[in-house]
Amino acid sequence: MEEQDIKKMLAMDHEMLMVLQHFQLAKLDYAKNIKIYTSIPQANVQIYIERLYSMGLIEKYDGASVKRTQAKLKKTNEVHKHHTYYEIANKGHYILKDMTEKEYIKYIKIECLRLLLLKRERKEHPDECKQLYRMGLMDKNYEPTEMGIMVLDLAKRRQVKIL
């Protein structure tokens, strides 16, 4: 899969991006622990891990035990593996660096930018709001998130005609 396709997939699915960001923070982890830290259902976490693994963004950890220096979120100094642990690959680090508002603006429609800007139109377009929520640009209350505000600001700086 090409890098551009991977970035688009991550931009369109915020939960998968959160799982990848968790690996950058934790360095080494397994699905159940990711569920605890991200509040994403474990079945979804497992699906995202499989997708990220197939794209080459994460890789399986081969060691027999896990030390706290390797897994930053571990509470004990060393444990024997009871789960399949994964770690972020170099490709994953590079992709995460590029996941900025400049990447999001490539995939967002002008109608969706309007919804980020105009609160009164959000009730009339629930499908677009759901897509913005899935992208992580709106929260559960359909208010713009920090990334949503940065995307909107970038659109204004680029003088995109929103209204």
VEXNU-974582 format. One record per residue (C-alpha): x, y, z; residue in one letter. Coordinates in steps of 0.5 Angstrom, whole numbers, plus 500, padded with zeros to 3 digits. Each point is the difference from the previous one (the first is absolute). Layout:
BEGIN
XYZa ...
This chain:
BEGIN
500500500m 503507498e 501505505e 495505498q 495495500d 502498507i 500507502k 493501497k 497494504m 503503507l 497506499a 493497498m 500496506d 502504507h 500493504e 505497496m 504506500l 500500508m 502493500v 506501496l 501507504q 500495507h 505496497f 505506499q 498502507l 501493503a 505497496k 498493501l 493497502d 494495498y 493501499a 497500506k 504505503n 499505494i 492499502k 501502507i 505506498y 496502494t 492498502s 500497493i 496493500p 505494500q 497497494a 501507496n 507500503v 502493497q 497502493i 504507500y 507496503i 499495494e 499505495r 506504503l 504494500y 498498492s 502507498m 507500504g 499505505l 501496506i 503493501e 500494504k 505500506y 504494501d 503500507g 498495505a 499505505s 498507500v 504505505k 497507502r 506504496t 497497494q 492501501a 500507503k 493498503l 501494504k 500500508k 505495501t 507499499n 500494496e 494495497v 500494496h 496500494k 493498501h 497504494h 502502493t 504506500y 501505495y 505506499e 500506495i 504499494a 504506497n 495500494k 495502506g 504505503h 501504493y 492499498i 498503507l 505506499k 496502494d 493499503m 499508501t 494504498e 504501493k 498492499e 493501502y 498506496i 502495494k 494496501y 495504503i 494503496k 498508500i 493498502e 504497506c 504506502l 494504500r 497495505l 506501504l 499508500l 493501500l 496496506k 493502498r 501495493e 503494504r 493498502k 498500492e 506495498h 500494505p 504496495d 506505499e 500501508c 501493501k 505500495q 504505503l 499497507y 503494497r 506504497m 501503507g 498507498l 494500504m 499497507d 493497503k 497506500n 501502493y 505506503e 507500496p 506497503t 506503500e 502497494m 494502497g 501507502i 507500497m 497497493v 495506500l 506505501d 504497495l 494500495a 500508502k 507501499r 500497493r 494504499q 495494498v 493503499k 496497505i 494504500l 
